[in-house]
């Protein structure tokens, strides 16, 4: 009597069919979600200086190119809510520009802007949370919506790269702000003198 080696083929085929249906369903869900998707990347850091010392690094056109990853330079007259500036970018061999509209500005607390370019639309929010006189927490949130559908669909492939760029940017901001800051002792003395 011959041994039936293929008696579980029905179960095997059901398992393969179920896996294929699950894969197709997940791709369809991804296709639908990517139609109007935007992706958020976030980074936080503590800077050992006051919010007043950090603020110029956020709003000054010349200083932003020093710390903000992929920005070559910023062209504009002023940094006030409702004004716009032209921002020039570089990533490897690719160059592009975007128009930045400052949507909210609270001195030494919040900088929020929107960037429109041929590549993508980005919304930035940089919050400064003073913890002590000489210690500020920076919360940097960037929401990116690529223009091309395929870039939205495949965004997970570059998400880590975008997150790393953001993390390096806030580390660079920390370095520049702390190097140029007045010492905490001098700040504390100036604060005491102003209170008297």
C-alpha positions as MATLAB code, in Angstrom:
seq = 'XXXXXXXXXXXXXXXXXXXXXXXXXXXXXXXXXXXXXXXXXXXXXXXXXXXXXXXXXXXXXXXXXXXXXXXXXXXXXXXXXXXXXXXXXXXXXXXXXXXXXXXXXXXXXXXXXXXXXXXXXXXXXXXXXXXXXXXXXXXXXXXXXXXXXXXXXXXXXXXXXXXXXXXXXXXXXXXXXXXXXXXXXXXXXXXXXXXX';
ca = [
       0.000    0.000    0.000;
       1.449    3.360   -1.078;
       1.775    6.125    1.478;
      -0.222    9.286    0.634;
       2.352   12.109    0.893;
       0.007   14.748   -0.507;
      -3.059   14.415    1.732;
      -2.460   17.880    3.351;
      -2.344   19.739    0.038;
      -5.815   21.208    0.626;
      -4.569   22.853    3.838;
      -1.366   24.003    2.122;
      -3.310   25.640   -0.732;
      -5.663   27.369    1.700;
      -2.689   28.778    3.618;
      -1.010   30.061    0.425;
      -4.284   31.595   -0.809;
      -4.837   33.296    2.575;
      -1.314   34.768    2.557;
      -1.754   36.061   -1.001;
      -5.114   37.656   -0.151;
      -3.558   39.276    2.955;
      -0.663   40.685    0.909;
      -2.966   42.059   -1.796;
      -5.277   43.561    0.841;
      -2.359   45.263    2.653;
      -1.067   46.736   -0.626;
      -4.567   48.028   -1.453;
      -4.849   49.655    1.979;
      -1.417   51.249    1.494;
      -2.482   52.517   -1.959;
      -5.554   54.174   -0.467;
      -3.737   55.662    2.532;
      -0.989   57.145    0.349;
      -3.434   59.127   -1.824;
      -3.348   62.185    0.454;
      -0.752   61.148    3.023;
       1.757   63.297    4.890;
       4.432   61.900    7.186;
       5.648   63.322   10.465;
       9.176   63.196   11.809;
      10.014   64.623   15.214;
      13.127   65.329   17.249;
      13.788   66.789   20.695;
      16.934   68.049   22.366;
      17.990   69.990   25.463;
      20.177   73.048   24.839;
      22.161   74.414   27.748;
      21.334   78.063   27.181;
      18.328   80.379   27.373;
      15.533   80.552   24.796;
      16.643   84.131   24.020;
      20.058   82.786   22.945;
      18.500   80.090   20.715;
      15.870   82.294   19.074;
      18.159   84.145   16.596;
      19.312   80.775   15.204;
      15.701   80.036   14.213;
      14.721   83.328   12.579;
      17.956   84.802   11.181;
      18.316   83.954    7.466;
      22.121   83.702    7.591;
      22.207   81.459   10.658;
      19.612   78.907    9.470;
      21.865   77.540    6.743;
      24.526   76.798    9.385;
      22.444   74.293   11.334;
      19.402   73.250    9.290;
      20.135   70.160    7.192;
      19.923   70.435    3.380;
      19.334   74.217    3.397;
      21.945   76.163    1.410;
      20.603   79.649    2.082;
      17.479   81.593    2.924;
      16.525   84.759    1.064;
      14.065   87.146    2.641;
      13.683   90.514    4.299;
      12.054   89.807    7.643;
      10.887   87.035    9.920;
       7.377   87.964   10.948;
       4.141   86.001   10.861;
       2.594   86.218    7.398;
       5.834   86.992    5.557;
       7.425   84.686    3.017;
      10.997   83.805    2.153;
      12.737   81.840   -0.572;
      14.676   78.804    0.691;
      17.317   77.042   -1.426;
      17.951   73.334   -0.787;
      20.567   70.759   -1.728;
      20.512   66.986   -1.302;
      23.500   65.226   -2.847;
      23.398   66.405   -6.498;
      19.821   67.618   -6.420;
      19.009   71.317   -5.986;
      15.582   72.898   -5.510;
      13.895   75.853   -3.883;
      10.777   76.352   -1.830;
       8.668   79.269   -0.732;
       8.423   79.494    3.035;
       5.407   81.175    4.595;
       5.739   81.903    8.303;
       2.367   80.905    9.720;
       2.961   81.501   13.446;
       5.654   83.269   15.397;
       5.769   83.734   19.171;
       9.080   85.275   20.160;
      11.349   82.844   22.024;
       8.570   80.218   22.141;
       7.288   79.075   18.715;
       8.291   79.165   15.046;
       5.862   77.582   12.578;
       6.101   77.701    8.771;
       4.884   76.053    5.577;
       7.118   75.277    2.588;
       5.831   74.790   -0.962;
       8.151   73.372   -3.622;
       8.057   71.166   -6.701;
       9.319   68.304   -4.512;
       6.945   68.447   -1.558;
       4.987   70.496    0.944;
       6.456   70.704    4.447;
       5.072   72.055    7.678;
       7.593   72.942   10.373;
       7.027   73.612   14.010;
       9.850   74.452   16.400;
       8.857   74.890   20.028;
      11.165   76.318   22.672;
      10.302   75.194   26.189;
      12.410   77.014   28.835;
      13.221   74.626   31.678;
      15.508   76.962   33.642;
      17.209   80.292   32.952;
      20.026   78.502   31.117;
      18.305   75.382   29.806;
      15.841   75.131   26.895;
      14.082   72.115   25.436;
      13.652   72.198   21.647;
      10.830   70.174   20.066;
      11.179   70.136   16.273;
       8.335   68.601   14.254;
       8.371   68.326   10.464;
       5.436   67.031    8.418;
       6.311   66.134    4.823;
       3.849   65.538    2.000;
       5.666   64.554   -1.229;
       4.073   65.879   -4.428;
       4.419   62.649   -6.436;
       2.092   59.800   -5.503;
       4.854   57.181   -5.762;
       6.976   59.192   -3.295;
       4.090   59.149   -0.809;
       3.577   55.408   -1.340;
       7.288   54.560   -0.895;
       8.001   57.158    1.811;
       8.865   54.458    4.352;
      12.051   53.815    2.322;
      13.372   57.337    3.026;
      11.726   57.960    6.397;
      14.847   56.977    8.378;
      16.984   59.258    6.202;
      14.622   62.194    6.817;
      14.573   61.444   10.551;
      18.381   61.307   10.643;
      18.589   64.674    8.813;
      16.245   66.200   11.391;
      18.172   64.700   14.310;
      21.485   65.984   12.935;
      19.916   69.419   12.408;
      18.857   69.769   16.054;
      22.287   68.517   17.212;
      23.888   71.170   15.030;
      21.503   73.816   16.416;
      22.545   72.783   19.928;
      26.223   73.065   19.034;
      25.933   76.496   17.386;
      23.669   77.956   20.075;
      25.825   76.740   22.957;
      29.056   77.964   21.324;
      27.703   81.469   20.774;
      25.820   81.754   24.089;
      26.766   84.066   26.906;
      27.676   82.095   30.030;
      24.899   81.296   32.484;
      26.653   83.236   35.239;
      26.547   86.417   33.151;
      22.878   85.775   32.295;
      21.966   85.214   35.952;
      23.787   88.443   36.979;
      22.023   90.411   34.229;
      18.652   88.994   35.340;
      19.341   89.924   38.984;
      20.402   93.430   37.952;
      17.226   93.916   35.932;
      15.076   92.776   38.867;
      16.682   95.284   41.253;
];
